[in-house]
Structures are given as structure tokens and as C-alpha cells.
Amino acid sequence: MNRHAAREKAFQILFQMDMNDKEPAQAMKDHLESLEIDSFIKTLVEGVAANKQSIDNVIADSLENWTFDRIASVERTVLRVAVYEIRWEEDVPVNVSINEAVELANIYGDEMSGKFVNGVLSRITA
């Protein structure tokens, strides 16, 4: 599985974890049922789960005229994945994390999601 596909699966798992309050191992097992758990998916899911509070603080500190609680679930999950990659995954270039996040936001969010995610990540990486 390529990293783009793994990132999308990790996003879906993390989104479900956020909605259903599941542990990472169970959420991956439930979501991937017949698929083997890719190491990058596991890294992202477990990394975001383990560092969720720190990641949320980074996001909250970068918001302008917005509060963390107002961020929709899709955008919040996309931002968590991207911030985790930017802060903890040294082998992923920052611009790749941002581009992938914007793409996921455009696919799963509404027409403004990509712009919102790009703006927040731009402030985080500035």
C-alpha cells in the first residue's frame, strides 16, 4: 500500500475513533478487517492517539478567529494527522503533509475544508 492510501485509511480509522471512542488497536482491526495493517497506517493511528493532546494544543494555538471546539470532525482529524506527520515523522516532507491534508479535506469535507486546513497548517509551519 502506498503512503497516500495508507494516510487515507489512517484518517478513516482516526475519524471513527473520534466518533466512537475506540482504542487504536481495536479501531484498526475493525476498519481493516481483511486487510493487513500497513506499518504507516499503524504509525499514524498510534502516533496521533498517543500525542492527541499535544497535537490539539498545536492546532488550537494556530487558530485565528476560531476555536478548537468549532472545528468539524473531518477537518479536525485531517489536521491531527498532518500535525503528527509534521512534528513527529521526520521522513515526511512538510509540503507533502500539507498537500496530502488539503487533498483529504477536499475529498471528505465541504468546499471550504481544503482552504481552512491549508490556512491552519500554514500558520503551524510558519
N, C-alpha and C positions, 0 to 999 in steps of 0.2 A: 504494500500500500504506500502511495507517495505521501509526502507531508501535507499536501493540500487536502487530500481525502481524510487523512488522519486528524488534521486540525478540525475539519468539519464534523467528524464523528465525536471528537472530544467536546466540541461546542454543544452538540446534541445531548451528550451524556451530562455535561455540567448544567445545561438548561433543565434537564429532568431532575437532577439532584436538587437544584434550587427550588423547583416546584414541589417535589415530593419528599424532601429531607431524607435522602438516602446516603449511605456511606459509599465512598468511591468504588470499592471492590464489587459491591452488590449492584451498583448502578451500571458499571461496565459489563458485568455478567448479564444483567437483564437486557441491556441495549444491544449487545453484540451477539447474543445467543449462539449463533452458529459460526460466527467469525472468530478467528484467533485474535487475541488482544495484541495489537501492534504496540511496540515499545514506545513510540512517540505519543500515541494516544494515552497510554498509561502514565508517561511522564507529565503530560499536560494536565490530565484529570487529577492525579495525585498532587502535583505541584500547586495547582490552583486551590485545591481543597486545603492543603497544608498551610498555605500562605494567604488564605482568603481575607483575613482581617487587614493585613498589611497592604494587600492589593486594593481593597476597598478604600483604605485611607489615602492611598496614592491617587485613586480616581477622584475621591471627594475633594481632596486638596487642589485638584486641577479644574474643577468646575467653576464656571462663571455664570452668574445669574441663574443657577440651577442647584438643586440639592440632590444628594445621592439617592434618597428615597423616591424621587420623581423619575429616575431613570427606568425605562421599561425593561422588562426581563431579558429580552433579546439583546438590547444594547449593553446592558449590564454584564451579561455573560460573555459577549464578544470582547468587551473591554477587559474583563478579567483574564481571558486567555491571552490577549495581546500584552497586557501589562506583565503577566507572568513571563512571557517569552522575552520581553524587553529587559526585565530586571534579573531574571534567573537563567535564561538559556543563552549562553554566550555564543553558541554556534549558529544562532539565527540572527541575520542582519536586521537591524531596527526597521529599515524601509520595507523588508519582506513582511515583518509582523504587522506593520501598519497597513500595507496593501491587502494582506490576507484578511485582516479585521474589517476593513472597509468593504471588501467583497462579501464576506459573511453577513455583514449588516445590510447590505443591499439585497441579498438573497432572502434573508429571514425577517428583516424589519420592514419598515414602511419607506416611502420615498425620501424621507429626510434622515434616515438612520445612518447611512454612509457618511453624510456630511457631519453629523453630530459626532460619530465615532472618530472620524478624521480630525476634527477640531480638538476633541479631548486628548487624543494621543499626540497631537502636535504640541499641545501645551505640556504634556508629560515629558516629552523628549526634547523640549527646547532647552 
